[in-house]
Amino acid sequence: MGATSVTLRTADSRVQVSEATLIRLTSLPGVTDAGVLCAVNDPGSAHMPGRPGAPTEISVVAVSPGALHVLAPTYAGGGDVTSTPAMARRPVAVMGVGAWRTLGGGPPRLAGELDIGGHRLSVGGVLADVRRHPSALGEIFVPQAFADANWGRGCATREVIVTTLPGSAQNVGAVAAATLTPAFPGAWTVTVPPSPDALAATVRQDLTGLYVALAGMSLVIGTLSIGNTMSMSVMERTAEIGTRRAIGYTRSAILALFSLEAAMLGLIGGLLGASAGVAVLAGVTWLRDWPFLVEPTLLLAAAPAGAVIGLLGGLVPVLRAAWLSPATAVRA
């Protein structure tokens, strides 16, 4: 939905969007539909006669015929009674489910009347959800011609929502303002989705950050695991260490022995991890019929990187083993 939506907003009172202008906009290549939403200036408090809700200030929005269709709505009751020119001057309204509940409407369904600033309207539909313009669920919608006749033609803000074909939003957004109001193209704030290239770059950046974070967490867990394994090994082999020291092993020899063990643990872990990664990659590419590509330098770096992680993880227990005194170690 976001990739096929262009939104134009203005608070400039000079800007008017006629039906002919809207037709000109929808005739642009790549445009599938368009609708105008006009936030009514000071419509007055709204309440539903016979309902427990007190009169409340709720946003009232005047809409062009069919504008609600652009929001991709689903209805809890009724439908879009503003969608045809025949209903343009009729006192009818469509309410968002939030506005309905605020005014004490109870379970959303098609029933009841609505009073807005002394104007009585029939509720023709209740919006259960929308896929565009989410604030619509807290608003009341009335036909544009009815709003003009009863509250004047002024708008607090005017918003035009344009739906496009996939890939057309950027081009439509570049010309939409000038198409709507050639005399005041700068009066509009145009919001377009990011270009496909920019969106892809953002997704790649986010995924790369996620993968780096996961890899960092895995390295920390691996380092701590090797450190724990080496600590247990040193504790269980304290007598062995004492015996080796007693028969002539130096601290350097003990250090080298346990460092080699820690490095081997890390190296084997790196090789197993790289092998598992390649196997998963091969399986996914085979299932999806993608080309199988692997960066060779990453595979070559797996073993030495694992060895380094093993040395770092085992550093503290290895030093503890090397500095054990023979007498203490033998008694243990």
Salt bridges, closest charged atoms under 4 A:
ASP12 OD2 - ARG14 NH2 2.66
GLU113 OE1 - ARG120 NH1 3.05
ASP115 OD2 - ARG120 NE 3.78
GLU139 OE1 - HIS133 NE2 3.40
ASP148 OD2 - ARG153 NH1 3.30
GLU159 OE2 - ARG9 NH2 3.08
GLU159 OE1 - HIS133 ND1 3.65
GLU240 OE1 - ARG237 NE 3.03
GLU240 OE2 - ARG244 NE 2.90
GLU261 OE1 - ARG237 NH1 2.72
